[in-house]
Amino acid sequence: MAACYTTGASYFILLLLNYIFCRKLQVRKIYDIKYMTFWIGIVVFYAAMMLILPEMRIVRYAAFLGITVGLYLWKFKQIKALWKTMKQ
């Protein structure tokens, strides 16, 4: 369990350092803060749900499936365009 927390913390620190260095190098808009906050929120929500509901596997997997399908439908056009470029 400690490895999970330290890995998550390490990736967060890496994200912050990357952001700080990009700012110092005056790279414009390398990250969209609202977009990153949204995705971090989705991951934190799902991780919290996994910790809160360890015995309720059906609820966990249904939530995972619901979140995945919802995000897929939300980003369907972008995914479709990406598939087209990958096939070329």
TORMARTI-271682 format. One record per atom (N, C-alpha, C): residue number from 1; atom name; residue in three letters; x, y, z. Coordinates in nm, 4 decimals. Layout:
! residues N
     k    a     r         c1         c2         c3
   NUM   CA   Ala          X          Y          Z
...
***
This chain:
! residues 88
     k    a     r         c1         c2         c3
     1    N   Met     0.0823    -0.1189     0.0000
     1   CA   Met     0.0000     0.0000     0.0000
     1    C   Met     0.0872     0.1260     0.0000
     2    N   Ala     0.1973     0.1179     0.0715
     2   CA   Ala     0.2870     0.2334     0.0767
     2    C   Ala     0.3450     0.2636    -0.0610
     3    N   Ala     0.3699     0.1591    -0.1385
     3   CA   Ala     0.4237     0.1790    -0.2737
     3    C   Ala     0.3234     0.2547    -0.3603
     4    N   Cys     0.1953     0.2275    -0.3415
     4   CA   Cys     0.0929     0.2998    -0.4190
     4    C   Cys     0.0944     0.4485    -0.3855
     5    N   Tyr     0.0988     0.4794    -0.2577
     5   CA   Tyr     0.0985     0.6198    -0.2161
     5    C   Tyr     0.2251     0.6923    -0.2611
     6    N   Thr     0.3401     0.6282    -0.2464
     6   CA   Thr     0.4634     0.6957    -0.2856
     6    C   Thr     0.4710     0.7134    -0.4374
     7    N   Thr     0.4200     0.6157    -0.5131
     7   CA   Thr     0.4180     0.6299    -0.6585
     7    C   Thr     0.3273     0.7450    -0.6997
     8    N   Gly     0.2085     0.7518    -0.6404
     8   CA   Gly     0.1164     0.8618    -0.6707
     8    C   Gly     0.1761     0.9967    -0.6347
     9    N   Ala     0.2374     1.0042    -0.5174
     9   CA   Ala     0.3004     1.1292    -0.4749
     9    C   Ala     0.4163     1.1654    -0.5672
    10    N   Ser     0.4936     1.0656    -0.6094
    10   CA   Ser     0.6065     1.0919    -0.6994
    10    C   Ser     0.5593     1.1469    -0.8330
    11    N   Tyr     0.4529     1.0880    -0.8882
    11   CA   Tyr     0.4005     1.1373    -1.0156
    11    C   Tyr     0.3452     1.2791    -1.0015
    12    N   Phe     0.2828     1.3087    -0.8884
    12   CA   Phe     0.2310     1.4432    -0.8661
    12    C   Phe     0.3457     1.5432    -0.8571
    13    N   Ile     0.4514     1.5064    -0.7859
    13   CA   Ile     0.5683     1.5940    -0.7749
    13    C   Ile     0.6335     1.6124    -0.9120
    14    N   Leu     0.6421     1.5055    -0.9894
    14   CA   Leu     0.6967     1.5151    -1.1248
    14    C   Leu     0.6138     1.6094    -1.2114
    15    N   Leu     0.4821     1.6014    -1.1997
    15   CA   Leu     0.3941     1.6914    -1.2734
    15    C   Leu     0.4199     1.8367    -1.2334
    16    N   Leu     0.4299     1.8625    -1.1039
    16   CA   Leu     0.4551     1.9987    -1.0568
    16    C   Leu     0.5903     2.0513    -1.1040
    17    N   Leu     0.6940     1.9688    -1.0941
    17   CA   Leu     0.8263     2.0116    -1.1388
    17    C   Leu     0.8287     2.0395    -1.2886
    18    N   Asn     0.7643     1.9543    -1.3658
    18   CA   Asn     0.7562     1.9757    -1.5088
    18    C   Asn     0.6855     2.1068    -1.5396
    19    N   Tyr     0.5781     2.1339    -1.4686
    19   CA   Tyr     0.5040     2.2587    -1.4866
    19    C   Tyr     0.5910     2.3795    -1.4516
    20    N   Ile     0.6628     2.3711    -1.3405
    20   CA   Ile     0.7490     2.4822    -1.2968
    20    C   Ile     0.8602     2.5079    -1.3977
    21    N   Phe     0.9245     2.4018    -1.4465
    21   CA   Phe     1.0322     2.4184    -1.5443
    21    C   Phe     0.9801     2.4758    -1.6756
    22    N   Cys     0.8639     2.4333    -1.7170
    22   CA   Cys     0.8054     2.4883    -1.8399
    22    C   Cys     0.7753     2.6365    -1.8239
    23    N   Arg     0.7298     2.6746    -1.7061
    23   CA   Arg     0.7047     2.8168    -1.6805
    23    C   Arg     0.8344     2.8966    -1.6835
    24    N   Lys     0.9405     2.8403    -1.6231
    24   CA   Lys     1.0684     2.9108    -1.6221
    24    C   Lys     1.1267     2.9248    -1.7622
    25    N   Leu     1.1019     2.8273    -1.8471
    25   CA   Leu     1.1498     2.8334    -1.9853
    25    C   Leu     1.0555     2.9132    -2.0740
    26    N   Gln     0.9531     2.9667    -2.0145
    26   CA   Gln     0.8529     3.0498    -2.0813
    26    C   Gln     0.7818     2.9763    -2.1950
    27    N   Val     0.7562     2.8496    -2.1721
    27   CA   Val     0.6758     2.7721    -2.2669
    27    C   Val     0.5302     2.8076    -2.2397
    28    N   Arg     0.4614     2.8495    -2.3418
    28   CA   Arg     0.3235     2.8950    -2.3251
    28    C   Arg     0.2274     2.7772    -2.3250
    29    N   Lys     0.1444     2.7753    -2.2284
    29   CA   Lys     0.0303     2.6838    -2.2210
    29    C   Lys     0.0676     2.5383    -2.2511
    30    N   Ile     0.1620     2.4848    -2.1739
    30   CA   Ile     0.1988     2.3452    -2.1921
    30    C   Ile     0.0906     2.2546    -2.1339
    31    N   Tyr     0.0277     2.2979    -2.0268
    31   CA   Tyr    -0.0803     2.2229    -1.9656
    31    C   Tyr    -0.2030     2.3114    -1.9540
    32    N   Asp    -0.3161     2.2529    -1.9764
    32   CA   Asp    -0.4421     2.3208    -1.9492
    32    C   Asp    -0.4829     2.2818    -1.8070
    33    N   Ile    -0.4739     2.3774    -1.7157
    33   CA   Ile    -0.4949     2.3487    -1.5737
    33    C   Ile    -0.6351     2.2925    -1.5480
    34    N   Lys    -0.7357     2.3468    -1.6127
    34   CA   Lys    -0.8721     2.2957    -1.5921
    34    C   Lys    -0.8831     2.1510    -1.6387
    35    N   Tyr    -0.8231     2.1211    -1.7513
    35   CA   Tyr    -0.8262     1.9857    -1.8065
    35    C   Tyr    -0.7535     1.8883    -1.7141
    36    N   Met    -0.6357     1.9264    -1.6661
    36   CA   Met    -0.5586     1.8415    -1.5751
    36    C   Met    -0.6314     1.8220    -1.4426
    37    N   Thr    -0.6915     1.9286    -1.3918
    37   CA   Thr    -0.7659     1.9188    -1.2665
    37    C   Thr    -0.8840     1.8233    -1.2816
    38    N   Phe    -0.9515     1.8299    -1.3947
    38   CA   Phe    -1.0642     1.7398    -1.4195
    38    C   Phe    -1.0190     1.5939    -1.4152
    39    N   Trp    -0.9117     1.5614    -1.4876
    39   CA   Trp    -0.8659     1.4229    -1.4935
    39    C   Trp    -0.8090     1.3760    -1.3600
    40    N   Ile    -0.7410     1.4633    -1.2898
    40   CA   Ile    -0.6929     1.4268    -1.1561
    40    C   Ile    -0.8110     1.4003    -1.0646
    41    N   Gly    -0.9153     1.4811    -1.0766
    41   CA   Gly    -1.0359     1.4591    -0.9971
    41    C   Gly    -1.1015     1.3256    -1.0269
    42    N   Ile    -1.1075     1.2870    -1.1540
    42   CA   Ile    -1.1654     1.1576    -1.1918
    42    C   Ile    -1.0841     1.0439    -1.1290
    43    N   Val    -0.9533     1.0522    -1.1377
    43   CA   Val    -0.8671     0.9466    -1.0824
    43    C   Val    -0.8804     0.9401    -0.9304
    44    N   Val    -0.8806     1.0555    -0.8641
    44   CA   Val    -0.8931     1.0581    -0.7187
    44    C   Val    -1.0298     1.0049    -0.6760
    45    N   Phe    -1.1342     1.0415    -0.7477
    45   CA   Phe    -1.2686     0.9910    -0.7165
    45    C   Phe    -1.2734     0.8391    -0.7262
    46    N   Tyr    -1.2206     0.7863    -0.8347
    46   CA   Tyr    -1.2236     0.6423    -0.8536
    46    C   Tyr    -1.1376     0.5711    -0.7491
    47    N   Ala    -1.0195     0.6247    -0.7203
    47   CA   Ala    -0.9322     0.5640    -0.6196
    47    C   Ala    -0.9976     0.5665    -0.4816
    48    N   Ala    -1.0633     0.6768    -0.4482
    48   CA   Ala    -1.1330     0.6851    -0.3195
    48    C   Ala    -1.2461     0.5830    -0.3132
    49    N   Met    -1.3145     0.5651    -0.4229
    49   CA   Met    -1.4224     0.4674    -0.4269
    49    C   Met    -1.3689     0.3262    -0.4065
    50    N   Met    -1.2537     0.2972    -0.4629
    50   CA   Met    -1.1935     0.1649    -0.4457
    50    C   Met    -1.1551     0.1413    -0.2996
    51    N   Leu    -1.1109     0.2473    -0.2314
    51   CA   Leu    -1.0725     0.2327    -0.0911
    51    C   Leu    -1.1935     0.2250     0.0012
    52    N   Ile    -1.2982     0.2996    -0.0320
    52   CA   Ile    -1.4167     0.3041     0.0537
    52    C   Ile    -1.5014     0.1778     0.0397
    53    N   Leu    -1.5066     0.1218    -0.0788
    53   CA   Leu    -1.5935     0.0072    -0.1053
    53    C   Leu    -1.5143    -0.1196    -0.1406
    54    N   Pro    -1.4265    -0.1663    -0.0522
    54   CA   Pro    -1.3448    -0.2827    -0.0903
    54    C   Pro    -1.4256    -0.4123    -0.1025
    55    N   Glu    -1.5329    -0.4258    -0.0294
    55   CA   Glu    -1.6114    -0.5494    -0.0307
    55    C   Glu    -1.7197    -0.5497    -0.1374
    56    N   Met    -1.7502    -0.4369    -0.1936
    56   CA   Met    -1.8602    -0.4259    -0.2892
    56    C   Met    -1.8051    -0.4261    -0.4321
    57    N   Arg    -1.7620    -0.5419    -0.4772
    57   CA   Arg    -1.6975    -0.5517    -0.6082
    57    C   Arg    -1.7909    -0.5146    -0.7222
    58    N   Ile    -1.9146    -0.5553    -0.7135
    58   CA   Ile    -2.0086    -0.5255    -0.8221
    58    C   Ile    -2.0269    -0.3757    -0.8370
    59    N   Val    -2.0393    -0.3048    -0.7261
    59   CA   Val    -2.0557    -0.1595    -0.7300
    59    C   Val    -1.9300    -0.0946    -0.7867
    60    N   Arg    -1.8130    -0.1427    -0.7446
    60   CA   Arg    -1.6870    -0.0872    -0.7933
    60    C   Arg    -1.6715    -0.1060    -0.9428
    61    N   Tyr    -1.6963    -0.2265    -0.9887
    61   CA   Tyr    -1.6800    -0.2525    -1.1320
    61    C   Tyr    -1.7866    -0.1824    -1.2149
    62    N   Ala    -1.9065    -0.1716    -1.1615
    62   CA   Ala    -2.0113    -0.0978    -1.2326
    62    C   Ala    -1.9740     0.0498    -1.2423
    63    N   Ala    -1.9191     0.1059    -1.1355
    63   CA   Ala    -1.8759     0.2457    -1.1378
    63    C   Ala    -1.7610     0.2647    -1.2371
    64    N   Phe    -1.6664     0.1712    -1.2369
    64   CA   Phe    -1.5554     0.1789    -1.3323
    64    C   Phe    -1.6071     0.1728    -1.4755
    65    N   Leu    -1.6971     0.0804    -1.5014
    65   CA   Leu    -1.7535     0.0684    -1.6351
    65    C   Leu    -1.8314     0.1940    -1.6731
    66    N   Gly    -1.9114     0.2459    -1.5792
    66   CA   Gly    -1.9878     0.3676    -1.6054
    66    C   Gly    -1.8995     0.4873    -1.6347
    67    N   Ile    -1.7946     0.5044    -1.5553
    67   CA   Ile    -1.7019     0.6155    -1.5759
    67    C   Ile    -1.6311     0.6005    -1.7106
    68    N   Thr    -1.5862     0.4788    -1.7410
    68   CA   Thr    -1.5144     0.4548    -1.8662
    68    C   Thr    -1.6036     0.4797    -1.9872
    69    N   Val    -1.7246     0.4259    -1.9851
    69   CA   Val    -1.8170     0.4456    -2.0969
    69    C   Val    -1.8553     0.5930    -2.1094
    70    N   Gly    -1.8802     0.6581    -1.9967
    70   CA   Gly    -1.9140     0.8008    -1.9994
    70    C   Gly    -1.8033     0.8855    -2.0593
    71    N   Leu    -1.6805     0.8599    -2.0185
    71   CA   Leu    -1.5679     0.9351    -2.0724
    71    C   Leu    -1.5454     0.9031    -2.2198
    72    N   Tyr    -1.5670     0.7780    -2.2590
    72   CA   Tyr    -1.5534     0.7399    -2.4000
    72    C   Tyr    -1.6559     0.8134    -2.4855
    73    N   Leu    -1.7805     0.8153    -2.4396
    73   CA   Leu    -1.8851     0.8849    -2.5151
    73    C   Leu    -1.8584     1.0345    -2.5220
    74    N   Trp    -1.8049     1.0899    -2.4145
    74   CA   Trp    -1.7757     1.2324    -2.4086
    74    C   Trp    -1.6649     1.2697    -2.5081
    75    N   Lys    -1.5663     1.1808    -2.5240
    75   CA   Lys    -1.4508     1.2079    -2.6101
    75    C   Lys    -1.4566     1.1279    -2.7401
    76    N   Phe    -1.5738     1.0814    -2.7802
    76   CA   Phe    -1.5876     0.9921    -2.8949
    76    C   Phe    -1.5288     1.0507    -3.0230
    77    N   Lys    -1.5571     1.1762    -3.0516
    77   CA   Lys    -1.5076     1.2381    -3.1758
    77    C   Lys    -1.3546     1.2424    -3.1785
    78    N   Gln    -1.2941     1.2755    -3.0660
    78   CA   Gln    -1.1486     1.2806    -3.0607
    78    C   Gln    -1.0877     1.1417    -3.0755
    79    N   Ile    -1.1508     1.0428    -3.0142
    79   CA   Ile    -1.1014     0.9054    -3.0247
    79    C   Ile    -1.1132     0.8553    -3.1680
    80    N   Lys    -1.2237     0.8874    -3.2323
    80   CA   Lys    -1.2452     0.8465    -3.3709
    80    C   Lys    -1.1402     0.9102    -3.4625
    81    N   Ala    -1.1114     1.0379    -3.4428
    81   CA   Ala    -1.0096     1.1059    -3.5233
    81    C   Ala    -0.8705     1.0454    -3.4965
    82    N   Leu    -0.8433     1.0096    -3.3749
    82   CA   Leu    -0.7151     0.9486    -3.3414
    82    C   Leu    -0.7007     0.8132    -3.4092
    83    N   Trp    -0.8069     0.7334    -3.4087
    83   CA   Trp    -0.8033     0.6041    -3.4764
    83    C   Trp    -0.7769     0.6211    -3.6260
    84    N   Lys    -0.8367     0.7217    -3.6865
    84   CA   Lys    -0.8154     0.7449    -3.8297
    84    C   Lys    -0.6685     0.7774    -3.8585
    85    N   Thr    -0.6083     0.8609    -3.7743
    85   CA   Thr    -0.4681     0.8964    -3.7957
    85    C   Thr    -0.3746     0.7777    -3.7682
    86    N   Met    -0.4126     0.6912    -3.6769
    86   CA   Met    -0.3302     0.5745    -3.6461
    86    C   Met    -0.3351     0.4717    -3.7584
    87    N   Lys    -0.4457     0.4625    -3.8296
    87   CA   Lys    -0.4604     0.3649    -3.9380
    87    C   Lys    -0.3812     0.4044    -4.0617
    88    N   Gln    -0.3482     0.5299    -4.0764
    88   CA   Gln    -0.2783     0.5775    -4.1971
    88    C   Gln    -0.1345     0.5389    -4.1969
***
